[in-house]
Amino acid sequence: MNQMLQHVFSTPAPEGTAVLWWLGQMGLLVKMGKTVICVDYYASDDPGRLVRPPVPADEVEGIDAFLGTHDHLDHIDHGAWKTWAKTCPEARFVFPEIHRESVESDGISRKRGTGMNAGDSIRIGNVTIHAVAAAHEFLSRDERTGLYPFLQYVIEGNGIRIYHAGDTVRYEGMRPALQAFGPIDAALLPINGRDGKRYRNDFIGNMTFQEAADLAGELKPRLVIPGHWNMFAENPGDPEAFADYLVAKYGGSVPCFIPEMAVPILLTAADGGTGT
C-alpha cells in the first residue's frame, strides 16, 4: 500500500476528532472515525501541473467516498475516477447531479454514484455530507431542472464540522446558508481570485484572497485553510497574502494554517463538539 495511505489508515480519529490531509489545490482527505473521504483530488500526473500528486491515482485504495464539487479536471478528475471505480470497489462517488452522465461514463454505476443538489444531504459511514450551491464566477442554476453545476460541501462527523468551499465567489444568501449549519471547525477556501486575462484563457475564477478572508472573518471557523493556489502557473494564489490580510483585518479571531501537501492536520472538538 502507498506509504501516505498507510499513514492515513493507521492514524486514529476517535470521537471528538478529525484528521485532514491537504492534497494540493482544493484536494482534501478527511478521516472521521474509520470513515475516509476524499474531496476534489486532482490525481492525474498531467504535465501542466506544478506539483505531483501525493498519492498516484493507481495507488489509491480503501477510500469510502470520493466527492467532486464540479466537473472541472482538478475537481472531478475523470481519468482518476475511472481508476478508482476499480481500485475502490466499495467506494461511493458524490457529485452534482447535473453531471451524472459524465460520471457514469467513468464506469460508476447509478448504485455507487450519488448526485446531489443544493440542500441535499447524504450519510456515508459515520459522516454526513450536505450540499450548498457554489458560484464559480456564476451561480448558473439550470432553469429547466433546478440543478446547480457547482457545489460546496459541509462535512459532519465525530463531533466535527468541516466546510469545503469548492470553487466559488460569494453570492447573496451564501453566508446565511453556511451559518445555518452551526459553528464550523475548519474551512478550506479558494483564494486564487479572478481577472480578465484568466477568464479569457478559460480559467474561471473564485474569491480573491481578500474576499475569502472576509468570509472567514464573518463565519469565524476555528481554523481556516487557504486552497487553490499551488497547482497551475497561469492560475496562482498567494496564501501568505491571505494570512496577512486576515490578521490585519480580523486580528487573531480566525486562526489560519497554510498547509503542506500530505501533512496531517488534527482537529479536536470544542466544548463537547459540533456536528453529528
C-alpha positions in Angstrom: 0.0 0.0 0.0 1.1 3.6 -0.7 3.1 5.0 2.3 0.9 8.1 2.7 -2.3 6.0 2.7 -0.7 3.6 5.3 -0.3 6.6 7.5 -3.9 7.8 6.9 -5.4 4.4 7.8 -3.2 4.0 10.8 -3.9 7.4 12.2 -6.6 7.3 14.8 -9.6 9.7 14.6 -11.8 8.9 17.6 -15.0 10.7 18.6 -14.4 14.4 19.0 -11.6 14.5 16.4 -10.9 14.5 12.7 -7.7 14.4 10.7 -7.3 16.3 7.4 -4.6 16.0 4.7 -4.4 18.7 2.1 -3.7 17.2 -1.4 -3.0 20.4 -3.3 -5.3 22.8 -5.0 -8.7 22.0 -3.3 -8.0 18.3 -2.7 -8.7 17.1 0.8 -8.6 13.8 2.7 -10.9 13.7 5.7 -10.8 10.9 8.3 -13.6 10.8 10.9 -13.6 7.6 13.0 -12.9 4.9 10.4 -14.5 6.7 7.5 -12.1 8.2 5.0 -13.5 10.7 2.4 -11.5 12.2 -0.5 -12.7 15.6 -1.9 -11.7 17.2 -5.2 -8.5 15.2 -5.5 -6.6 16.0 -8.8 -4.5 12.9 -9.0 -3.7 12.6 -12.8 0.0 13.3 -13.4 -0.6 16.0 -16.0 2.5 17.8 -17.4 0.7 21.2 -16.8 0.7 20.8 -13.1 3.3 22.4 -10.8 3.3 19.7 -8.1 2.9 16.0 -8.4 0.0 14.2 -6.7 1.0 12.9 -3.2 -0.7 9.6 -4.0 -0.6 8.4 -7.6 -4.1 7.7 -8.9 -3.4 4.0 -9.4 -2.2 3.6 -5.8 -5.4 5.0 -4.2 -7.4 2.3 -2.4 -9.5 1.8 0.7 -11.4 5.2 0.4 -15.0 5.2 1.5 -16.2 8.1 -0.7 -14.9 10.4 -3.4 -16.5 13.8 -3.6 -16.3 16.2 -6.5 -17.6 19.7 -6.3 -17.9 20.3 -10.0 -16.9 19.0 -13.4 -13.5 20.6 -13.9 -10.4 18.4 -14.2 -8.9 19.5 -10.9 -12.1 18.7 -9.0 -13.6 15.7 -10.8 -10.6 14.1 -12.3 -12.3 11.7 -14.7 -9.1 9.7 -15.5 -8.6 9.1 -11.8 -12.3 8.4 -11.1 -12.2 5.7 -13.8 -9.3 4.1 -12.0 -10.9 4.4 -8.5 -14.1 2.8 -9.7 -12.0 -0.3 -10.0 -9.4 0.0 -7.2 -12.0 1.1 -4.6 -14.9 -1.2 -5.5 -16.9 -0.3 -2.3 -16.5 3.5 -2.6 -19.3 5.9 -3.2 -18.9 8.8 -5.6 -20.7 12.1 -4.8 -21.1 14.9 -7.4 -23.5 17.5 -8.7 -26.5 15.6 -10.1 -26.3 17.6 -13.3 -23.0 15.9 -14.2 -24.4 12.3 -13.8 -23.9 11.4 -17.4 -20.2 12.3 -17.4 -19.6 10.5 -14.1 -21.4 7.3 -15.2 -19.2 7.3 -18.3 -16.3 6.8 -15.9 -17.7 3.3 -15.1 -19.5 4.4 -12.0 -22.9 2.8 -11.7 -26.1 4.6 -10.5 -26.0 2.5 -7.4 -22.5 3.8 -6.4 -22.9 7.3 -7.8 -24.9 9.9 -5.7 -25.9 13.0 -7.5 -26.6 16.0 -5.2 -28.1 19.4 -5.5 -28.1 22.4 -3.1 -30.0 21.4 0.1 -29.4 17.7 -0.3 -27.6 15.5 2.4 -26.2 12.0 2.3 -24.7 9.8 5.0 -21.6 7.6 4.4 -20.3 5.6 7.3 -20.5 7.9 10.3 -20.2 11.1 8.2 -23.0 13.3 6.9 -22.4 15.4 3.8 -24.5 18.5 3.0 -24.5 20.3 -0.4 -24.6 24.1 -0.8 -24.7 25.9 -4.1 -21.5 27.4 -5.3 -21.0 30.3 -7.8 -17.9 29.6 -9.9 -18.0 33.1 -11.4 -21.7 32.5 -11.9 -24.3 30.7 -9.9 -25.5 29.0 -13.1 -28.6 27.2 -11.9 -30.2 25.2 -14.7 -33.6 26.7 -15.3 -35.2 23.5 -16.5 -34.0 21.1 -13.8 -33.2 23.5 -11.0 -29.8 21.8 -10.6 -26.6 23.6 -9.8 -23.4 22.6 -11.6 -21.1 23.9 -8.8 -21.4 22.8 -5.2 -19.8 23.3 -1.8 -19.9 20.6 0.9 -20.3 20.7 4.7 -19.0 17.5 6.1 -20.0 16.5 9.7 -19.0 13.6 11.9 -17.3 12.7 15.1 -18.4 16.0 16.6 -16.6 18.0 13.9 -17.9 20.2 11.1 -15.8 20.9 8.0 -16.6 23.4 5.3 -15.2 22.7 1.8 -15.9 25.6 -0.4 -15.1 24.0 -3.7 -14.7 26.8 -6.3 -16.9 29.8 -5.7 -17.3 33.5 -5.4 -19.6 35.0 -2.8 -23.3 35.4 -3.7 -26.3 36.7 -1.9 -27.6 34.2 0.6 -24.4 32.1 0.7 -23.2 33.1 4.2 -26.6 32.6 5.9 -26.8 29.1 4.2 -23.5 28.2 5.7 -24.2 29.7 9.1 -27.4 27.7 9.4 -25.3 24.6 9.9 -23.8 26.0 13.1 -20.2 26.6 14.2 -17.5 25.5 11.7 -14.4 23.8 13.0 -12.3 24.1 9.8 -12.9 25.7 6.4 -10.9 25.2 3.2 -11.4 28.3 1.0 -10.2 29.1 -2.6 -8.1 32.2 -2.7 -6.9 32.5 -6.3 -9.3 35.2 -7.4 -10.2 36.1 -10.9 -9.4 38.6 -13.7 -10.0 39.2 -17.4 -6.8 37.6 -18.6 -7.6 34.3 -16.8 -11.2 34.4 -17.8 -10.3 34.8 -21.5 -8.0 31.8 -21.1 -10.8 29.7 -19.6 -9.6 29.9 -16.0 -13.0 30.5 -14.3 -12.5 32.5 -11.1 -13.0 32.3 -7.4 -12.9 34.6 -4.4 -9.9 36.9 -4.2 -7.8 36.4 -1.1 -9.5 39.5 0.4 -13.0 38.1 -0.2 -12.0 34.7 1.2 -10.6 36.4 4.3 -13.8 38.4 4.8 -15.9 35.2 4.5 -13.6 33.6 7.1 -13.9 36.7 9.3 -17.7 36.5 9.2 -18.0 32.7 9.6 -15.3 32.5 12.2 -14.3 28.9 11.8 -11.9 27.6 14.4 -9.4 27.1 11.6 -9.2 28.4 8.1 -7.0 26.8 5.4 -6.3 28.6 2.1 -6.6 26.4 -1.1 -6.4 26.7 -4.9 -3.0 28.3 -5.1 -0.3 25.8 -5.9 -1.2 23.9 -9.0 -1.1 26.0 -12.2 1.3 28.7 -13.1 -1.4 30.6 -15.0 -3.8 30.5 -12.1 -1.9 31.1 -8.9 -2.9 32.3 -5.4 -0.9 33.8 -2.5 -1.6 32.1 0.8 0.8 34.4 2.6 -1.1 37.5 1.5 -4.4 35.8 2.5 -3.0 35.0 6.0 -1.5 38.6 6.4 -4.8 40.3 5.4 -6.8 38.0 7.7 -4.6 39.0 10.6 -4.6 42.7 9.7 -8.4 42.9 9.4 -9.6 40.3 12.0 -6.6 40.0 14.4 -6.3 36.6 15.8 -10.0 35.8 15.8 -9.7 33.3 13.0 -6.6 31.1 13.1 -5.1 30.4 9.7 -3.0 27.4 8.7 -1.1 27.4 5.4 -1.0 23.7 4.6 1.8 21.5 3.3 0.7 18.7 1.0 0.1 15.4 2.7 0.9 16.7 6.2 -1.8 15.8 8.7 -4.0 18.4 10.4 -5.6 17.3 13.6 -8.9 18.9 14.6 -10.4 18.5 18.1 -14.0 19.4 19.0 -14.6 22.4 21.2 -16.9 22.4 24.2 -18.2 18.9 23.5 -18.1 19.2 19.7 -20.2 20.4 16.8 -21.9 18.5 14.0 -23.3 15.0 14.2 
